Amino acid sequence: MNRIDLTTVEAIVFDLGGVLIEVDMEKPYRKILEMSPNKSPQLLEELKNIAYQYEIGKVDDKTFLESIIDRAALDLKITEIEDIWNEMLGDLPDYVGDFLAKISREKRTFLLSNTNPIHIREVLKRFKKSNPSYSWENLFEKIFYSYEIGLHKPDKKIYQHVIECVKEAPGKILFIDDNYDNIIGARECGLQTLHLNPPMTLYRWFDIGL
């Protein structure tokens, strides 16, 4: 595996799921479909649309969770659905804090994630447990969560928003993601890219002594 040449890079924009924390994007959906008496072939698409609306900030936590219960016809409490939703998230490695701290001493660091408030609360909880020496927010110059900015990868508008905020030429920004569709969108906006395939191999690309 070749190391990344950062001599032409001024800023690095990290994705979250599959890059900094392990994820199984389909796990909650599989579980909900198994539990649901609604066997409509459109149910999965409907559930993902509800999640999309949540991830662009169109609905709040309660509305999202109640919508899942309603569409899937589940006899569950909101807290139980929230637990199932968080099963999408896996381990947050204990090297993440050290890695980001070292990178941020050399380059400007940012985070860009399609995500939602429930997952971010859980990520912060897991990060504090696995990386107690660091503050999540202090490891990034700015964080872009889809639900806060109302934009969603791979929409080009989200990359244009990041470029405007970072205030660097697109060719001097490195975007790292495990989803190839997101990589394509970033490339079309002029960003340098790194596609992590398989995911969670981030630190192997950097020569920083981890």
N, C-alpha and C positions, 0 to 999 in steps of 0.2 A: 504493500500500500504506500503510495507516494504521499509525502507530507505537503501541506498547503504552503505555497509561496505567498506570504503576506506583505511583500514589499510594495505591491500596488494597491493594497487595501488600507483604507482609513477607518472604516466602520464595519462591524459584523452584526448582522441581524439574525438571531437564533429563533427557530421555531421551538415550541415547547414539547408537545406530545411526539414521542418517537425520536426526539433529539436530546432533551434534558430529562424526560421522565418516560418510562415504559408505558405503552398504552395498547389496549386491545379495543379498537374502535367499534367493533361489532358485538362485543360481549353483552352489554346491556340489552341491545335489541334482540339478540338470540334468546336471552332469558325471558324478556317480556313476551316475545312471540310464543315461546313454549308454555307460558303461564296463561296466556290470553285465550278466552273462549271464542274470540273474534278471529276467524280463520280467513278473513278476506285477503285476497292476494295483494290488495292495495295497502294493507295495514303498515307494512314496513316503510313504504314511501311516505305514508301519512305521519308516522312517528318521526321520521327524519326531517320532514318539513316543519314539524313542531319544534324539533331541536334547532333547526336552522333559524327559525324566528327568535328563539331564545338566545342563540349565539350572536345575533345582530342587535340584541337589545330591544326587541319589539314587545316582549312579554317578560313579566317578572318571575321569580322563583315559583311562587304559589300557582300562578296561572300555568306555567310550564308543567309542573308536576300533576296538577289536576287534569290538564289536557291529556297527558299520557294515560292516567287512570281511566279517563272517560273514553278515549278512542280505543284502548285495549280492553275495556270492560273488566277491569281488575278490581277485586275486592281487597284492596290494600290501603294502608295509611300513607299519607304523603311522605312520612319519614322512611317508610319501607321502600318507596320508589326512589327516594333520594339515595339510599344505600345502594340500590341496584344501579343507578346512574353512575355512582362513584366506582363501580366495579370496572369501568372503562380504564381507570388509572391503575398502573402497576407500581413497581419500585422506583424510587427517586434515589439514584446512587449517591453514596457518601463522598464521591470525588467531585461532584458538581460544583460545590462551593469553591474548593481549591482551584478547579479548572477555570471557572469564570473570573475569579479574583486575579489569577495570573494573566489571563487574556486581557482583562480590563486595564491592566497596568501598561499595556502596549497599544491597544486599539480601543476605539469607542465601541461600546457594546449596547445592543438593543434586543428587545424581545418582541416578536410578532406572532400572535397565536389566535386561531379560531377556537374560542373557548367560551365559558359561561361562568357566572358567579359561584355556582355550586362546586364546580371543578376547581376553580382558583382557591376557594377556601380550603379545599382538601389538599391541594398542592402545597399551599403555604404551611399547613399543619404537618405534612410529611417532610417538607424541606426543613422545618425547624427541628424535627426529630432526628433526621439523618445528617444534617449539616448545622449543628447548633452554634457554630462559631460565626455564622454569617447572617446578614439581613438580606432577604431576597431582593427587595427594592433597591438596595445600595449596590447590587452587582450589575445593574443596568443604568445607563444614562436616561433611558426612557423606555417604558413598557407600552406596547400597543395590544390591547385586548379587543377582539372583534365586537364584543357586546358593549364596549364603552365607545367605540368610534363608529359603530353602525355599518361596518364594512367587513367583508369575508373573503378570504383567499379562495380561489385564484383570481377574483375580480381585479382588474388592473388598477382600479381606483384605490385599492388598499396599498399597493406598492407606490403609487404616485403620492399618496398621503405620507407614507414613511419617508420617501425621498425628500419631500418638502420639509418635513420636520427635522430630518437628519442634517440637511443642508450640506450635502456632499454630492459630487457628480455621481450619477448612478454607477458608472464603471469603477468607482472606488469603494462601492458598498458590496460586501459579500453576504449573500442570503443563504441560509442553511435550513433545509427542510427534508423530511422523509417522504413527502407526497410529491410524486413527479408532476402532477397537474399544477401544483403550486410553484414548482421550479420553472415550468414552462412560462407561467404568467410573469414571474420575476424576470426571466431572461428577456421576454418581450418588452419589458420596461427598462432594459439596459443594465440590470444588475449582474454582477458576478454571482455564480451559484455553486453550491455543493449539494448534490443529492445523496442523502444517506440511505443506501440500500445494500444490505439490511440496515434497519434503524439501530439506534443506540450504539453507534460505533464512533461517535464524535471525537473523543479524545485521541483516537488513533491517528487522526489526520493532522494533529498539531504537535509540534516538537517543543513541549514545554515541561518535560521532566515529570510527568505524573506516573 
